[in-house]
Amino acid sequence: QVQLVESGGGLVQPGGSLRLSCAASRSIFSGYTMGWYRQAPGKERELVAQISSGGRTSYPDSVKGRFSISRDNLQNMLYLQMNSLKPEDTAVYYCRSLAGFWGQGTQVTVSS
């Protein structure tokens, strides 16, 4: 069964950190660009980080310098390290394979 399963979300205070994980089926992970997206209530889903199969990364200005995407190609795992979190980072975070698959999402809430 092809799947992407996110974990690691939760409630964190402003300025805090969280690390999201995404466990992927090998067939949709190996050789594919992977990404993390987020969707806040009332807003469109947006890309927050992307990593190629070779490890090249890209970020929008809103998270650059605070978020870091990485992947473990042996374990078929995708990660998102989020530092200096802000209330506006509150959203459901999704893992995506450019093979055309999405995870179910994990909630991140940044609040005091």
FENGI-V945557 format. One record per backbone hydrogen bond with DSSP energy under -1.0 kcal/mol. CO is the residue of the C=O (numbers start at 1). NH is the residue of the N-H. If there is no record, write none. Layout:
# FENGI-V945557
[[CO	NH] [CO	NH]]
This chain:
# FENGI-V945557
[[3	25] [5	23] [7	21] [10	109] [12	111] [13	16] [16	85] [18	82] [20	80] [21	7] [22	78] [23	5] [25	28] [26	29] [26	30] [29	32] [33	98] [34	51] [35	96] [36	48] [36	49] [37	94] [38	46] [39	92] [40	43] [46	38] [49	36] [50	58] [51	34] [52	55] [56	52] [58	50] [60	63] [60	64] [63	66] [63	67] [66	83] [68	81] [70	79] [72	76] [72	77] [76	24] [77	72] [78	22] [79	70] [80	20] [81	68] [82	18] [85	15] [86	89] [87	90] [91	108] [92	39] [93	106] [94	37] [95	103] [96	35] [97	100] [97	101] [101	97] [106	93] [108	91] [109	12]]
